[in-house]
Amino acid sequence: MTITDQTRALVMPELTERSGRSGRRAPRDPRVPVAVAPTAVLLIGAIYCLLPVAWVLIASTKDASELFSTFTFAPSTHLWENIVDLTAYRDGLYWRWMLNTALYAGVGAIISTYISALSGYALAKYVFPGKGTVFRILLMGVLVPGVILAIPQYLMLAQVGLTNTYWSVLLPQLISPYGIYLARIYAAAAVPTEIVESARTEGAGELFIFHRIALPMMGPGLVTIFLFQFVAVWNNFMLPYIMLGDDRLFPITVGLSGLLNQGASLPSMYTLVITGALLSIVPLIALFLVLQRYWRVDLAAGAVKA
C-alpha cells in the first residue's frame, strides 16, 4: 500500500464522521443506478390521480357558457362568482350540507376510532375463549362491502323510528371491522406486554392501563384509523341516500347528487356542482396536512428504537 493509500484510509473515516455530524449528505455514488422505471410509474400514477382534481379546480373558475363551449385547461375568472351563487342557493343550503358532513364524519370517526382502539387492544393483549373465532368473524366483516349492509340497516332502524334522523347515518358507521383489525395489529406491535404486566403488578386497573399507557403508544396508528374512517364517512353516499329523506339532513355527497340531477334541466347547476365538489375536498386536504406530523413522529421514534 502506498503512502497516498494509507493517508486516504486514515482520513476518509474521519471525514465521513464529520460529514455525519454536520448533517451534510454525502454525494451520491455515480455507480449506483437510478431506479428510472419505478419513478416513472409513480409519476404516471400521481398524474392519473391528480388530473381530475386539477380539472375540477380549473372548471370551477368558469361560468356555464365557458364550461360547455370548449374543453380546455385554461382557467377563467368566475370562481368567486360561483362560490357566491352556491352560497345563495336556497339560503346557504350547501353549507348546511357541509356542516352535516362534518358532523357525520367527525363524530362518527372519533367514536369509531375509540371503539376500534378498545377492541383491537383487547384482541391483542387478552386471552379469552373464542378469541380466534372472533378475529376470524372480524376478518369476514372486512370483506363485506358496506353497500350490502345498507338495506338491512335501513330496515332495522326503521323498526325503531330512527330513519331520516342524524342517528340513522351515525350509528351504522360507529363500528369499523377494518379499523378494529388495524388497531389489533398495531396494539400487538406498539404496546409491549411487559409494560402492561408491570402496570398490573403495580396495581393499575385495566381501564387505567388502556387510557394512560396503551392509548398514547397506539397514537400514530389511531391517527391512521381516524383518517380512514373520516374519509370513508365523508365520501359515503349510499347509506345517507337510503336513510335520509329531508334534504336539510343530507351530507355533501347526497346534496351534490341532487344538484347534479337538476342540471339536466338547468345547465347552470353544473357550475354549482363543480364548485361544491372543489370546496368539499378542501377539509380533507387540510386534515391530512394537519395530521401528517404524527406519522413523522412515529417514523422518528421507530428509528430511535431500532
Residue pairs with C-beta under 8 A, 6 or more apart in sequence:
1 9
16 26
19 26
53 281
54 73
55 73
56 274
56 277
56 278
56 281
57 75
57 278
58 73
58 74
58 75
59 67
59 274
60 79
60 82
60 271
60 274
60 275
60 277
60 278
61 75
61 76
61 77
61 78
61 79
61 82
62 75
62 76
62 78
62 271
63 76
63 78
63 81
63 82
63 271
64 267
64 268
64 270
64 271
66 76
66 78
67 270
67 271
67 274
68 267
68 270
78 271
79 275
82 271
82 272
82 274
82 275
83 275
83 279
85 271
85 272
85 275
86 94
86 272
86 275
86 276
86 279
87 94
87 95
89 259
89 272
93 247
93 248
93 255
94 252
94 255
94 272
94 276
96 248
97 250
97 251
97 252
97 254
97 255
97 256
98 252
98 279
98 280
100 166
100 249
100 250
100 251
100 252
101 234
101 251
101 252
101 253
101 280
102 283
103 166
104 166
104 169
104 170
104 173
104 233
104 234
104 236
104 240
104 251
105 230
105 231
105 233
105 234
106 230
107 170
108 169
108 170
108 173
108 174
108 229
108 233
109 226
109 229
109 230
109 233
110 226
111 174
112 173
112 174
112 175
112 176
112 179
112 225
112 229
113 179
113 222
113 225
113 226
113 229
115 174
115 175
115 176
115 179
115 180
116 176
116 179
116 180
116 182
116 183
116 222
116 225
116 229
117 183
117 187
117 215
117 218
117 222
117 225
118 210
119 180
119 183
119 184
120 179
120 180
120 181
120 182
120 183
120 184
120 185
120 186
120 187
120 218
121 183
121 184
121 187
121 191
121 210
121 214
121 218
123 131
123 134
123 135
123 138
123 180
123 184
123 187
124 184
124 185
124 187
124 188
124 191
125 187
125 188
125 191
125 193
125 196
125 214
135 184
138 177
138 180
138 181
138 184
139 177
139 181
141 177
142 177
142 178
142 181
144 177
146 236
146 238
146 239
147 238
149 172
150 172
150 238
150 239
150 242
151 242
153 172
153 239
153 243
154 163
154 168
154 242
154 243
157 163
157 167
157 168
157 171
157 172
157 243
162 168
162 171
163 243
163 244
163 245
164 243
164 244
164 245
164 246
164 249
165 249
166 249
168 243
168 244
169 236
169 239
169 240
169 243
169 244
169 249
169 251
172 239
173 229
173 232
173 233
173 236
173 239
176 225
176 228
176 229
176 232
178 228
179 225
179 228
179 229
182 221
182 224
182 225
182 228
183 218
183 221
183 222
183 225
186 218
186 221
186 222
187 214
187 218
187 221
190 217
190 218
190 221
191 213
191 214
191 217
191 218
195 213
196 209
196 213
196 214
199 208
199 209
199 213
200 209
204 212
204 213
215 222
219 294
219 298
220 294
220 295
220 297
220 298
223 291
223 294
223 295
224 295
226 291
227 287
227 288
227 291
230 287
231 284
234 251
234 252
234 283
234 284
235 253
236 251
236 253
237 253
237 254
237 257
240 249
240 250
240 251
240 253
240 254
241 253
241 254
241 257
244 250
244 254
247 255
247 258
250 258
252 276
252 280
255 276
256 273
256 276
256 277
256 280
259 269
259 272
259 273
259 276
260 269
260 270
260 273
262 269
263 269
263 270
263 273
